[in-house]
């Protein structure tokens, strides 16, 4: 039987169909991971600025009760966070914690796409 015979051809068509059916899930997961990796340094800087604000607020409250208040503001903005973190901790520090974020995005986006696609189209149990 030739390589492209009926038995091999049938499996080949099913395999190609399976790949076509999986494309939205794979591409959705890859796109979500790319977006997460691109925006992660922004999120890191935002988190550090938020934590800094909370620390300053706690120090202000404690300083008022103790009679003194000396705020220390390590970061003055987004660019300042990036520059200081890269200089003091190294550029990879901006991406610390990226792995769990990528896993979360890959899992969420692929399963979310599956839910959306299953709700739009009826299931075909046989081919």
Rosetta silent file (secondary structure, phi, psi, omega in degrees, C-alpha in Angstrom):
SEQUENCE: XXXXXXXXXXXXXXXXXXXXXXXXXXXXXXXXXXXXXXXXXXXXXXXXXXXXXXXXXXXXXXXXXXXXXXXXXXXXXXXXXXXXXXXXXXXXXXXXXXXXXXXXXXXXXXXXXXXXXXXXXXXXXXX
SCORE:     score description
SCORE:     0.000 S_00000001
   1 L     0.000  134.343  179.838    0.000    0.000    0.000 S_00000001
   2 L   -65.558  160.923 -177.941    1.428    3.429   -0.867 S_00000001
   3 L   -59.233  -31.322 -179.311    2.381    5.837    1.905 S_00000001
   4 L   -96.883   24.821 -177.727   -0.640    8.008    1.145 S_00000001
   5 L   -64.665 -178.347 -174.029   -3.043    5.017    1.111 S_00000001
   6 H   -64.437  -39.162 -178.430   -6.444    4.957    2.694 S_00000001
   7 H   -67.446  -47.791  179.919   -5.318    3.874    6.178 S_00000001
   8 H   -69.721  -36.764 -179.346   -2.550    6.469    6.456 S_00000001
   9 H   -66.107  -36.193  179.296   -4.578    9.127    4.712 S_00000001
  10 H   -65.129  -46.579  177.576   -7.473    8.736    7.127 S_00000001
  11 H   -64.052  -37.105  179.575   -5.221    9.195   10.138 S_00000001
  12 H   -63.314  -41.960  178.983   -3.541   12.137    8.415 S_00000001
  13 H   -66.020  -41.799  178.468   -6.857   13.895    7.824 S_00000001
  14 H   -64.596  -39.943  178.532   -7.914   13.390   11.433 S_00000001
  15 H   -63.402  -43.553  178.364   -4.556   14.643   12.627 S_00000001
  16 H   -65.511  -38.632  179.232   -4.802   17.751   10.453 S_00000001
  17 H   -65.052  -41.350  178.062   -8.373   18.337   11.626 S_00000001
  18 H   -61.207  -44.013  177.763   -7.274   17.997   15.236 S_00000001
  19 H   -61.675  -41.258  178.498   -4.496   20.536   14.639 S_00000001
  20 H   -64.131  -39.411  179.528   -6.980   22.911   13.023 S_00000001
  21 H   -68.818  -29.986 -177.965   -9.360   22.501   15.975 S_00000001
  22 H   -85.512  -14.408 -177.070   -6.578   23.180   18.480 S_00000001
  23 H   -51.846  -49.179 -178.309   -5.248   26.306   16.750 S_00000001
  24 H   -60.076  -36.468 -179.039   -7.477   28.814   18.614 S_00000001
  25 H   -70.301  -44.750 -179.160   -6.492   27.341   21.978 S_00000001
  26 H   -66.592  -48.325 -179.379   -2.786   27.232   21.232 S_00000001
  27 H   -64.874  -36.635  177.079   -2.699   30.686   19.652 S_00000001
  28 H   -63.548  -43.290  178.301   -4.819   32.121   22.475 S_00000001
  29 H   -65.582  -42.544  179.395   -2.438   30.706   25.078 S_00000001
  30 H   -65.373  -42.636  179.090    0.650   31.923   23.222 S_00000001
  31 H   -63.048  -42.309  179.538   -0.844   35.399   22.748 S_00000001
  32 H   -64.577  -39.945  178.969   -1.775   35.630   26.438 S_00000001
  33 H   -67.595  -39.688  177.397    1.722   34.559   27.498 S_00000001
  34 H   -63.688  -41.989  178.624    3.332   37.084   25.138 S_00000001
  35 H   -64.577  -41.609  179.396    1.114   39.852   26.518 S_00000001
  36 H   -63.231  -45.194 -179.571    1.936   38.842   30.100 S_00000001
  37 H   -65.348  -34.517  179.965    5.678   38.793   29.426 S_00000001
  38 H   -70.204  -41.195 -174.649    5.491   42.182   27.714 S_00000001
  39 H   -93.344   -3.870 -175.255    3.556   43.914   30.474 S_00000001
  40 H   -60.148  -42.994  177.568    5.170   42.148   33.458 S_00000001
  41 H   -61.346  -32.435  176.629    7.816   44.873   34.139 S_00000001
  42 H   -65.999  -43.774  179.473    5.022   47.466   34.224 S_00000001
  43 H   -65.471  -38.180  176.943    3.118   45.349   36.734 S_00000001
  44 H   -60.688  -46.597  179.711    6.271   44.869   38.817 S_00000001
  45 H   -64.100  -42.171  179.123    6.822   48.633   38.959 S_00000001
  46 H   -60.196  -44.074 -179.481    3.148   49.253   39.795 S_00000001
  47 H   -63.674  -42.686  179.351    3.292   46.770   42.659 S_00000001
  48 H   -65.160  -38.383  177.815    6.463   48.320   44.083 S_00000001
  49 H   -67.238  -38.805  178.053    4.959   51.802   43.910 S_00000001
  50 H   -65.217  -44.711  179.449    1.783   50.596   45.648 S_00000001
  51 H   -64.043  -37.212  177.002    3.753   48.887   48.407 S_00000001
  52 H   -61.787  -43.242  179.457    5.860   52.022   48.821 S_00000001
  53 H   -62.458  -41.474  178.172    2.698   54.111   49.248 S_00000001
  54 H   -65.569  -39.560  179.969    1.351   51.748   51.893 S_00000001
  55 H   -65.843  -41.440  179.154    4.669   51.783   53.759 S_00000001
  56 H   -64.286  -39.773  178.827    4.803   55.579   53.721 S_00000001
  57 H   -64.077  -42.711  177.862    1.238   55.729   55.013 S_00000001
  58 H   -63.903  -41.324  179.538    2.069   53.326   57.866 S_00000001
  59 H   -65.955  -37.249  179.463    5.207   55.327   58.701 S_00000001
  60 H   -64.705  -42.214  178.698    3.213   58.561   58.678 S_00000001
  61 H   -64.415  -45.118  179.334    0.680   57.105   61.079 S_00000001
  62 H   -67.215  -38.019 -179.214    3.409   55.783   63.381 S_00000001
  63 H   -67.522  -37.375  179.058    5.402   59.036   63.109 S_00000001
  64 H   -64.938  -37.815 -179.871    2.439   61.184   64.035 S_00000001
  65 H   -74.913  -28.954 -179.096    1.880   59.194   67.187 S_00000001
  66 H   -90.458   -8.731  177.852    5.602   59.238   68.064 S_00000001
  67 L    92.984    3.745  177.432    5.987   62.949   67.287 S_00000001
  68 L  -143.260  152.590  179.303    8.268   62.608   64.247 S_00000001
  69 L  -151.183  117.927  178.681    7.829   61.730   60.596 S_00000001
  70 L  -128.732   91.163 -178.451   10.604   61.290   58.032 S_00000001
  71 L   -70.632  138.252  174.879    9.238   59.823   54.812 S_00000001
  72 L  -115.357  115.560 -177.774   11.688   57.910   52.660 S_00000001
  73 L  -107.768   97.592 -178.368   10.533   57.691   49.070 S_00000001
  74 L   -67.741  -35.679 -176.150   12.676   55.141   47.262 S_00000001
  75 L  -120.458  138.829 -179.441   10.840   55.425   43.928 S_00000001
  76 L  -109.177    0.198  178.517    9.528   58.558   42.266 S_00000001
  77 L   167.124 -178.992 -176.047    7.731   56.958   39.316 S_00000001
  78 H   -58.708  -51.870 -178.965    7.573   54.144   36.809 S_00000001
  79 H   -63.525  -37.344  178.902   10.805   54.925   34.985 S_00000001
  80 H   -64.021  -38.330  176.829   12.599   55.475   38.287 S_00000001
  81 H   -62.003  -48.849 -178.709   11.505   52.018   39.471 S_00000001
  82 H   -59.805  -45.583 -177.575   12.829   50.400   36.286 S_00000001
  83 H   -64.811  -47.326 -177.426   16.146   52.258   36.434 S_00000001
  84 H   -68.021  -41.698  179.448   16.753   51.612   40.135 S_00000001
  85 H   -64.735  -44.249  179.493   15.691   47.970   40.056 S_00000001
  86 H   -63.428  -38.532 -178.780   17.843   47.280   36.985 S_00000001
  87 H   -74.904  -41.603 -173.691   20.826   49.046   38.552 S_00000001
  88 H   -88.443  -34.892 -175.721   20.517   47.645   42.084 S_00000001
  89 L  -115.034  -10.340 -177.219   19.076   44.159   41.505 S_00000001
  90 L    94.499  148.728 -178.541   19.797   43.553   37.826 S_00000001
  91 H   -55.581  -34.959  178.942   17.381   43.594   34.867 S_00000001
  92 H   -61.212  -19.447  179.250   16.083   40.044   35.537 S_00000001
  93 H   -63.928  -25.274  177.416   14.569   41.348   38.791 S_00000001
  94 H   -68.131  -20.335 -179.103   11.905   43.104   36.700 S_00000001
  95 H  -108.486   11.209  179.062   10.762   39.642   35.589 S_00000001
  96 L   -63.875  124.886 -178.075   10.939   37.919   38.986 S_00000001
  97 L    94.396   10.260 -178.450    7.747   35.872   39.348 S_00000001
  98 H   -70.217  -35.710 -175.836    7.047   35.630   35.619 S_00000001
  99 H   -57.482  -50.716  177.971    6.830   31.813   35.523 S_00000001
 100 H   -62.607  -33.965  179.231    3.675   31.488   37.666 S_00000001
 101 H   -65.896  -40.308  178.340    2.094   34.356   35.742 S_00000001
 102 H   -66.260  -42.043  178.183    2.767   32.601   32.425 S_00000001
 103 H   -62.744  -41.177  178.436    1.352   29.328   33.726 S_00000001
 104 H   -62.026  -46.711 -179.082   -1.756   31.128   34.960 S_00000001
 105 H   -64.709  -44.058 -179.387   -2.280   32.868   31.613 S_00000001
 106 H   -61.898  -44.088 -179.372   -1.686   29.725   29.565 S_00000001
 107 H   -68.322  -46.483 -175.817   -4.113   27.718   31.667 S_00000001
 108 H   -66.234  -48.290 -174.554   -6.766   30.413   31.907 S_00000001
 109 H   -67.878  -38.638  179.356   -6.773   31.518   28.274 S_00000001
 110 H   -70.113  -41.931  179.524   -6.836   28.035   26.788 S_00000001
 111 H   -71.715  -33.735  177.323   -9.610   26.822   29.108 S_00000001
 112 H   -65.659  -42.807  176.780  -11.550   30.067   28.667 S_00000001
 113 H   -61.632  -38.515  178.658  -11.358   29.677   24.870 S_00000001
 114 H   -62.836  -45.824  178.687  -12.555   26.100   25.260 S_00000001
 115 H   -60.061  -44.837 -179.174  -15.568   27.229   27.310 S_00000001
 116 H   -64.934  -45.158 -178.536  -16.443   29.938   24.774 S_00000001
 117 H   -68.178  -36.835  178.551  -16.069   27.621   21.776 S_00000001
 118 H   -69.014  -32.240 -179.750  -18.064   24.816   23.395 S_00000001
 119 H   -75.822  -22.580 -178.254  -20.906   27.186   24.227 S_00000001
 120 H   -88.227  -32.587 -173.899  -21.086   28.483   20.632 S_00000001
 121 L  -120.726  142.882  175.963  -20.965   25.225   18.696 S_00000001
 122 L   -69.921  149.916  179.059  -22.711   21.904   19.246 S_00000001
 123 L   -73.573  141.300  175.186  -20.462   18.984   20.038 S_00000001
 124 L  -111.846  107.217 -175.240  -19.767   16.502   17.282 S_00000001
 125 L   -80.705  -22.426  178.881  -19.231   13.116   18.896 S_00000001
 126 L  -129.195  152.889 -179.291  -18.476   11.250   15.693 S_00000001
 127 L  -102.240    0.000    0.000  -16.564   12.253   12.600 S_00000001
